[in-house]
Amino acid sequence: MRCTGCARAIALPDLKENFRCPECGDLYEVEYPGWSTQNGRGFVDGGVRCNPPNASALRWLWKERRSSTELKDQSGVWRFRELLPILRDEQHIVSLREGNTPLYHLVRTADATGADRVFAKHQGMNPTGSFKDTGMTTALSVAYERGFSWVACASTGNTSAAMAAYAARAGMRSLVLIPEGKIAWGKLSQALDYGALTIQLKTDFDGCVEVLSEVVRRAPVYLLNSVNPYRLEGQKTPALEIAEQMNWDVPDHVIVPGGNLANSSALGKGFLEMKQLGLVDRVPRVSVVQAEGANPLYRSMRESGGERLEPVEAHTRASAIRIGNPASWKKCRNVVRATGGWVEQATEAEIALAKAEIGAEGIGCEPASAVTLVGLKKFLAEGKIGVHETVVLLLTGHTLKDSDYTIDYHRGKLLRDEEIGDLGAEIEITRRNTIELEADAEAVLRELEKAQ
């Protein structure tokens, strides 16, 4: 483990329960000595130093595993386990066959924006409906191997669903702290269904994190929020999938929603490690888009170039990114800088419209995912992305995660008039409310004719 702030390295047994450096307070990151092709050192495997893995052999091996019937091979995370040497025994893997998510070509989106090649990596197609499954399988497997009975997280919804599911699968108990009244019910229902001890606290997400930190310090509970560096090891694997799905020719840009900022950090880590190992010859720009009402990183980049971050009181209907004090902001900033990406923000109306436009592609997503399309539009308008470049939008959650949001949008109940502004005409075109008729075929046929 190496601190992302002061670069202090520690051995794994010295990693404390809050996963923060005792010297500077910053987060740790898993480092694999010898992976860099620049330092001349060999690859470390079980403490024995040898040559770095052969890139061609790895590509072939990972492809062959897709036809295997073994659980660890059917996982889109553990299929890449040569880049995840975090367990002593693979028998401790806890998996729900996560990963292997589709990469969709967004034809309508490309036509509407003027871009040639736009794709969506849909992490909402994971077992519990969000990208959190890819990190939960790795971090919870570590907890299981180390003999913990309880795992815990503070959550706006998706983390709690993933943690509860994987804990149930492993026969472990889970504790979820959620902000009262600030979570989509579809996500909360998952945590309850999977058996989590679920507690709503009268605070926001950041307040839940503070309470949980004290609980973890005083009880034998393993923390599974994204400060846990093993979470990010699993969450880097969609970068490997994207490269594999594009025949190892990575896109020019990857755009990611920004909440607690661990996901963009993880994806950047994945692309940079692939470059170090010779699996790809370049890395894409990794850019992050936040909701305007929960935009501390956007403000930080504008006001101090990313040197300081002032927490904000988060307000956005995109509940998955309603976070005002993101734990992984320095990791994310480093990835944005290392890859030449940018940070942008999206208004509530822009998010709602973009979500409807993605839905028109037939794939759908939760509200937080739609900020990526808003970012694409703005980057194209600013000339930061060229129309002939390849772009991947990271969709982090399934459309059914927050069905009330979708229904309210199409019924015209989601946005206030002052929020809609200049987007009124575009929003009106995308709304698809239900029509109530008498049980009469002629009436239905008249409506069908109107829709031609």
C-alpha positions as CSV (number, residue, x, y, z in Angstrom):
1,M,0.0,0.0,0.0
2,R,1.3,3.5,-0.9
3,C,-0.2,6.7,0.4
4,T,-1.5,8.9,-2.5
5,G,-0.5,12.0,-0.5
6,C,3.0,11.6,1.0
7,A,3.9,8.4,-0.9
8,R,4.6,6.5,2.3
9,A,4.6,2.8,1.7
10,I,3.4,0.2,4.3
11,A,3.1,-3.6,4.4
12,L,-0.4,-5.0,4.2
13,P,-0.7,-6.1,7.9
14,D,-0.1,-2.4,8.9
15,L,-3.2,-1.2,7.0
16,K,-5.5,0.3,9.6
17,E,-9.3,0.2,9.7
18,N,-10.0,3.6,8.2
19,F,-7.5,3.1,5.3
20,R,-5.9,6.5,5.9
21,C,-2.2,7.3,6.2
22,P,-1.3,8.1,9.9
23,E,1.3,10.7,8.6
24,C,-0.8,12.9,6.3
25,G,-4.4,11.5,6.4
26,D,-4.6,10.7,2.7
27,L,-5.9,7.5,1.2
28,Y,-3.8,4.5,0.3
29,E,-3.6,2.8,-3.1
30,V,-2.7,-0.8,-3.9
31,E,0.7,-0.9,-5.7
32,Y,2.3,-3.8,-7.4
33,P,6.1,-3.4,-7.4
34,G,7.7,-4.3,-10.6
35,W,4.7,-3.7,-12.9
36,S,6.3,-0.5,-14.3
37,T,8.2,-1.2,-17.4
38,Q,10.3,1.9,-16.6
39,N,12.0,0.8,-13.4
40,G,13.6,-2.4,-14.6
41,R,12.3,-4.5,-11.8
42,G,10.5,-7.8,-12.3
43,F,6.9,-8.7,-11.6
44,V,6.1,-9.8,-8.0
45,D,4.1,-13.0,-7.7
46,G,3.9,-14.5,-4.2
47,G,7.0,-12.7,-3.1
48,V,9.1,-14.1,-6.0
49,R,10.4,-11.6,-8.5
50,C,10.3,-12.5,-12.1
51,N,9.8,-10.9,-15.5
52,P,6.6,-8.8,-16.1
53,P,3.7,-10.8,-17.6
54,N,3.6,-11.2,-21.3
55,A,0.9,-9.0,-22.7
56,S,0.0,-11.2,-25.7
57,A,-0.3,-14.2,-23.4
58,L,-2.6,-12.4,-21.0
59,R,-4.9,-11.3,-23.8
60,W,-5.2,-14.9,-25.0
61,L,-5.7,-16.3,-21.5
62,W,-8.4,-13.8,-20.6
63,K,-10.3,-14.6,-23.9
64,E,-10.0,-18.3,-23.3
65,R,-11.5,-18.0,-19.8
66,R,-14.8,-16.6,-21.3
67,S,-15.7,-20.2,-22.3
68,S,-14.8,-21.7,-18.9
69,T,-17.5,-22.9,-16.5
70,E,-15.5,-22.0,-13.3
71,L,-17.1,-19.2,-11.3
72,K,-13.8,-17.2,-11.1
73,D,-13.5,-17.3,-14.9
74,Q,-17.1,-16.3,-15.5
75,S,-16.6,-13.2,-13.4
76,G,-15.7,-10.2,-15.5
77,V,-13.5,-9.1,-12.5
78,W,-11.7,-12.3,-11.5
79,R,-11.2,-13.3,-15.1
80,F,-8.4,-10.7,-15.0
81,R,-7.0,-11.9,-11.7
82,E,-3.4,-11.7,-12.9
83,L,-3.9,-8.0,-12.3
84,L,-5.6,-8.6,-9.0
85,P,-3.1,-10.5,-6.8
86,I,-4.8,-9.4,-3.6
87,L,-5.9,-12.8,-2.2
88,R,-3.7,-15.5,-0.7
89,D,-6.2,-18.2,-1.8
90,E,-8.6,-18.0,-4.7
91,Q,-11.0,-20.3,-2.8
92,H,-12.0,-17.1,-0.9
93,I,-13.4,-15.4,-4.0
94,V,-17.0,-14.2,-3.4
95,S,-18.6,-13.6,-6.8
96,L,-22.0,-13.1,-8.3
97,R,-20.6,-13.3,-11.9
98,E,-20.2,-9.6,-12.0
99,G,-18.6,-7.7,-14.9
100,N,-18.7,-8.7,-18.6
101,T,-21.0,-5.8,-19.1
102,P,-22.0,-4.6,-22.6
103,L,-20.4,-1.8,-24.6
104,Y,-23.2,-0.3,-26.6
105,H,-22.8,1.8,-29.8
106,L,-25.0,4.9,-29.3
107,V,-26.1,5.6,-32.8
108,R,-28.8,8.2,-32.0
109,T,-26.6,10.0,-29.6
110,A,-23.8,10.2,-32.1
111,D,-26.2,11.6,-34.8
112,A,-27.6,14.1,-32.3
113,T,-24.2,15.4,-31.1
114,G,-22.4,15.2,-34.4
115,A,-19.8,12.8,-33.1
116,D,-18.8,9.8,-35.1
117,R,-18.2,7.1,-32.5
118,V,-20.0,7.3,-29.1
119,F,-20.3,4.2,-26.9
120,A,-21.8,3.4,-23.5
121,K,-20.1,1.0,-21.1
122,H,-23.2,0.0,-19.1
123,Q,-22.2,-1.0,-15.6
124,G,-25.8,-1.0,-14.7
125,M,-26.0,-4.5,-16.2
126,N,-24.1,-5.9,-13.1
127,P,-25.9,-8.4,-10.8
128,T,-27.2,-5.7,-8.4
129,G,-27.6,-3.1,-11.1
130,S,-24.6,-0.8,-10.6
131,F,-20.8,-0.6,-11.1
132,K,-20.4,-1.1,-7.3
133,D,-20.5,-4.9,-7.8
134,T,-17.0,-4.9,-9.5
135,G,-15.4,-3.3,-6.5
136,M,-17.5,-5.2,-3.9
137,T,-16.4,-8.6,-5.1
138,T,-12.8,-7.8,-4.5
139,A,-13.0,-5.9,-1.2
140,L,-15.5,-8.3,0.4
141,S,-13.4,-11.2,-0.7
142,V,-10.5,-9.7,1.2
143,A,-12.8,-9.3,4.3
144,Y,-14.0,-12.9,3.9
145,E,-10.4,-14.2,3.7
146,R,-9.4,-12.2,6.8
147,G,-12.1,-13.8,8.9
148,F,-14.5,-10.8,9.4
149,S,-18.1,-11.6,10.3
150,W,-19.4,-8.0,9.7
151,V,-19.0,-5.6,6.9
152,A,-20.3,-2.0,6.7
153,C,-20.8,1.0,4.5
154,A,-22.4,4.4,4.4
155,S,-24.3,4.7,1.2
156,T,-26.5,6.8,-1.1
157,G,-27.9,3.5,-2.4
158,N,-25.8,1.5,-4.8
159,T,-23.0,0.6,-2.4
160,S,-25.5,-0.7,0.1
161,A,-27.2,-2.9,-2.4
162,A,-23.9,-4.4,-3.6
163,M,-22.4,-4.9,-0.2
164,A,-25.6,-6.5,1.2
165,A,-25.8,-8.9,-1.8
166,Y,-22.1,-10.0,-1.6
167,A,-22.2,-10.3,2.2
168,A,-25.3,-12.5,1.9
169,R,-23.6,-14.6,-0.7
170,A,-20.6,-15.1,1.6
171,G,-22.7,-15.9,4.7
172,M,-21.6,-12.6,6.4
173,R,-23.6,-9.9,8.1
174,S,-23.8,-6.3,6.8
175,L,-24.5,-2.9,8.3
176,V,-25.8,-0.1,6.1
177,L,-26.0,3.6,7.2
178,I,-28.0,5.8,4.8
179,P,-29.1,9.4,4.9
180,E,-32.7,9.7,5.9
181,G,-35.0,10.6,3.0
182,K,-32.1,10.9,0.6
183,I,-32.0,7.5,-1.1
184,A,-33.9,6.1,-4.0
185,W,-36.4,3.5,-2.7
186,G,-35.4,0.9,-5.4
187,K,-31.9,0.9,-4.0
188,L,-33.0,0.7,-0.3
189,S,-35.3,-2.2,-1.1
190,Q,-32.2,-4.2,-2.3
191,A,-30.3,-3.7,0.9
192,L,-33.4,-4.8,2.9
193,D,-34.0,-7.8,0.6
194,Y,-30.4,-9.0,1.0
195,G,-30.7,-8.9,4.8
196,A,-28.6,-5.9,5.7
197,L,-29.0,-4.2,9.1
198,T,-30.2,-0.9,7.6
199,I,-30.1,2.3,9.7
200,Q,-31.3,5.7,8.4
201,L,-29.5,8.6,10.1
202,K,-30.8,12.1,10.3
203,T,-27.9,13.6,8.3
204,D,-26.5,13.6,4.8
205,F,-24.1,11.0,3.2
206,D,-21.0,12.8,4.6
207,G,-22.5,12.7,8.1
208,C,-23.1,8.9,7.7
209,V,-19.5,8.5,6.8
210,E,-18.4,10.3,10.0
211,V,-20.6,8.1,12.2
212,L,-19.4,4.9,10.4
213,S,-15.8,5.8,10.9
214,E,-16.3,5.8,14.7
215,V,-18.3,2.6,14.5
216,V,-15.5,0.8,12.6
217,R,-12.9,2.1,15.0
218,R,-14.8,0.6,18.0
219,A,-16.2,-2.6,16.6
220,P,-14.8,-5.6,14.6
221,V,-16.5,-4.4,11.4
222,Y,-14.7,-4.2,8.0
223,L,-15.3,-1.0,6.1
224,L,-16.4,-1.3,2.5
225,N,-16.8,2.3,1.4
226,S,-14.6,3.4,-1.5
227,V,-11.8,4.5,0.8
228,N,-11.1,0.8,0.9
229,P,-8.3,0.4,-1.7
230,Y,-9.4,-3.1,-2.6
231,R,-12.7,-1.7,-3.9
232,L,-10.8,0.3,-6.5
233,E,-8.9,-2.8,-7.6
234,G,-12.1,-4.4,-8.7
235,Q,-13.5,-1.1,-10.1
236,K,-10.5,-0.8,-12.5
237,T,-11.5,-3.9,-14.4
238,P,-14.1,-2.1,-16.7
239,A,-11.1,-0.4,-18.2
240,L,-9.7,-3.8,-19.1
241,E,-13.1,-4.8,-20.5
242,I,-13.4,-1.6,-22.6
243,A,-9.9,-2.3,-24.1
244,E,-10.7,-5.9,-24.8
245,Q,-14.1,-5.0,-26.3
246,M,-12.4,-2.5,-28.6
247,N,-9.7,-5.0,-29.7
248,W,-7.1,-3.4,-27.4
249,D,-7.4,-0.1,-29.2
250,V,-8.6,2.1,-26.3
251,P,-10.9,5.1,-27.0
252,D,-9.8,8.7,-27.1
253,H,-12.0,9.7,-24.2
254,V,-13.8,8.1,-21.3
255,I,-16.3,10.2,-19.4
256,V,-17.3,9.2,-15.9
257,P,-20.0,10.5,-13.4
258,G,-18.4,12.2,-10.3
259,G,-19.7,11.4,-6.8
260,N,-17.3,10.1,-4.3
261,L,-14.8,10.1,-7.2
262,A,-13.4,6.6,-6.6
263,N,-14.7,5.2,-9.8
264,S,-12.9,7.6,-12.1
265,S,-9.8,7.0,-10.0
266,A,-10.1,3.2,-10.4
267,L,-10.7,3.4,-14.2
268,G,-7.7,5.7,-14.6
269,K,-5.6,3.3,-12.6
270,G,-6.7,0.4,-14.8
271,F,-5.8,2.2,-18.0
272,L,-2.4,3.4,-16.7
273,E,-1.5,-0.1,-15.5
274,M,-2.4,-1.5,-18.9
275,K,-0.1,1.0,-20.5
276,Q,2.7,0.1,-18.1
277,L,2.3,-3.6,-18.8
278,G,2.2,-3.1,-22.6
279,L,-1.4,-4.3,-23.0
280,V,-2.2,-1.0,-24.7
281,D,0.0,1.6,-26.3
282,R,-1.8,4.7,-24.9
283,V,-4.4,5.8,-22.3
284,P,-7.6,7.7,-23.0
285,R,-8.4,11.0,-21.4
286,V,-10.5,10.4,-18.3
287,S,-12.9,13.2,-17.6
288,V,-15.4,13.6,-14.8
289,V,-18.8,15.3,-14.7
290,Q,-20.6,16.3,-11.5
291,A,-24.1,17.6,-10.8
292,E,-24.1,21.4,-10.4
293,G,-25.5,21.1,-6.9
294,A,-22.8,18.6,-5.8
295,N,-19.7,19.9,-7.6
296,P,-16.8,20.3,-5.1
297,L,-14.2,18.9,-7.6
298,Y,-15.5,21.1,-10.4
299,R,-15.1,24.1,-8.1
300,S,-11.7,23.0,-6.9
301,M,-10.4,22.7,-10.5
302,R,-11.7,26.1,-11.4
303,E,-10.7,27.9,-8.2
304,S,-7.3,26.3,-7.3
305,G,-6.4,24.0,-10.1
306,G,-7.3,21.1,-7.9
307,E,-4.9,22.0,-5.1
308,R,-7.7,22.5,-2.5
309,L,-11.2,21.2,-2.2
310,E,-13.9,22.9,-0.1
311,P,-16.8,20.5,0.8
312,V,-20.3,21.7,-0.3
313,E,-23.8,20.9,0.9
314,A,-24.9,18.6,-1.8
315,H,-28.3,19.0,-3.6
316,T,-29.2,17.0,-6.7
317,R,-31.9,14.6,-7.6
318,A,-29.2,12.3,-9.1
319,S,-28.9,10.6,-5.7
320,A,-25.9,8.4,-6.6
321,I,-23.7,11.5,-6.9
322,R,-25.2,13.6,-4.1
323,I,-21.9,13.8,-2.2
324,G,-20.4,17.1,-1.1
325,N,-17.2,15.9,0.5
326,P,-15.8,13.2,-1.8
327,A,-13.2,11.0,-0.2
328,S,-11.2,10.1,-3.3
329,W,-10.9,13.6,-4.8
330,K,-7.1,13.7,-4.8
331,K,-6.9,10.3,-6.5
332,C,-9.4,11.5,-9.1
333,R,-7.6,14.8,-9.6
334,N,-4.4,12.9,-10.2
335,V,-6.0,10.7,-12.8
336,V,-7.6,13.6,-14.6
337,R,-4.1,15.3,-14.7
338,A,-2.3,12.2,-15.7
339,T,-4.6,11.4,-18.6
340,G,-5.2,15.0,-19.8
341,G,-8.9,14.9,-18.9
342,W,-11.3,17.6,-17.7
343,V,-13.9,18.2,-15.0
344,E,-17.4,19.6,-15.9
345,Q,-20.8,20.1,-14.2
346,A,-24.4,19.5,-15.3
347,T,-27.6,21.2,-14.2
348,E,-30.7,19.3,-13.1
349,A,-32.5,20.0,-16.4
350,E,-29.4,18.9,-18.4
351,I,-29.2,15.6,-16.5
352,A,-32.9,14.9,-16.9
353,L,-32.9,15.6,-20.6
354,A,-29.7,13.5,-21.2
355,K,-31.2,10.6,-19.2
356,A,-34.3,10.7,-21.5
357,E,-32.0,10.8,-24.6
358,I,-30.1,7.7,-23.4
359,G,-33.4,6.0,-22.7
360,A,-34.4,6.6,-26.4
361,E,-31.4,4.4,-27.3
362,G,-33.3,1.5,-25.7
363,I,-30.8,1.0,-22.9
364,G,-31.6,3.5,-20.1
365,C,-29.6,4.4,-17.0
366,E,-30.1,5.9,-13.6
367,P,-30.0,9.8,-13.4
368,A,-26.4,10.0,-12.2
369,S,-25.1,8.2,-15.3
370,A,-26.6,10.8,-17.6
371,V,-24.2,13.5,-16.6
372,T,-21.7,11.8,-18.9
373,L,-23.8,12.7,-22.0
374,V,-24.1,16.3,-20.7
375,G,-20.3,16.3,-20.5
376,L,-19.9,15.0,-24.0
377,K,-22.1,17.8,-25.4
378,K,-20.2,20.4,-23.6
379,F,-16.7,19.0,-24.5
380,L,-17.8,18.9,-28.1
381,A,-19.0,22.5,-28.0
382,E,-15.8,23.6,-26.5
383,G,-13.6,21.8,-29.0
384,K,-12.1,19.6,-26.3
385,I,-13.4,16.5,-28.1
386,G,-13.2,16.2,-31.8
387,V,-16.1,14.8,-33.8
388,H,-14.0,12.1,-35.3
389,E,-12.7,10.8,-31.9
390,T,-14.0,7.8,-30.1
391,V,-15.8,8.4,-26.8
392,V,-17.0,6.0,-24.1
393,L,-19.7,7.1,-21.6
394,L,-19.5,5.2,-18.4
395,L,-23.1,4.4,-17.3
396,T,-22.9,3.5,-13.6
397,G,-26.5,2.3,-12.8
398,H,-29.6,0.6,-14.2
399,T,-32.6,2.6,-15.2
400,L,-34.8,0.8,-12.6
401,K,-32.7,2.1,-9.7
402,D,-34.8,5.2,-9.5
403,S,-38.0,4.6,-11.4
404,D,-39.8,7.5,-9.6
405,Y,-37.4,10.0,-11.2
406,T,-38.2,8.7,-14.7
407,I,-42.0,8.7,-14.1
408,D,-41.9,12.2,-12.7
409,Y,-39.9,13.5,-15.6
410,H,-42.3,12.1,-18.2
411,R,-45.3,13.4,-16.3
412,G,-43.8,16.9,-16.1
413,K,-43.4,16.7,-12.3
414,L,-39.7,16.5,-11.9
415,L,-38.4,20.0,-12.8
416,R,-39.5,23.5,-11.9
417,D,-40.1,26.0,-14.7
418,E,-37.0,28.0,-13.6
419,E,-34.9,24.9,-13.8
420,I,-35.9,24.1,-17.3
421,G,-34.9,27.4,-18.9
422,D,-33.8,27.2,-22.5
423,L,-34.2,23.4,-22.6
424,G,-38.0,23.5,-22.5
425,A,-38.5,22.6,-26.2
426,E,-36.0,19.7,-26.1
427,I,-37.5,18.4,-22.9
428,E,-41.0,18.5,-24.2
429,I,-40.0,16.4,-27.2
430,T,-38.6,13.7,-25.0
431,R,-41.5,13.4,-22.6
432,R,-43.7,10.3,-23.1
433,N,-46.6,10.4,-20.6
434,T,-49.3,7.7,-20.5
435,I,-52.6,8.2,-22.2
436,E,-55.9,7.2,-20.6
437,L,-58.7,6.0,-22.9
438,E,-61.9,4.0,-22.7
439,A,-61.5,0.3,-23.5
440,D,-62.2,0.8,-27.2
441,A,-60.1,-0.3,-30.1
442,E,-61.2,2.7,-32.2
443,A,-59.8,5.1,-29.6
444,V,-56.5,3.2,-29.5
445,L,-56.3,3.3,-33.3
446,R,-56.9,7.0,-33.4
447,E,-54.0,7.5,-31.0
448,L,-51.8,5.2,-33.1
449,E,-52.6,7.3,-36.2
450,K,-51.6,10.5,-34.3
451,A,-48.3,8.9,-33.4
452,Q,-47.4,8.1,-37.0
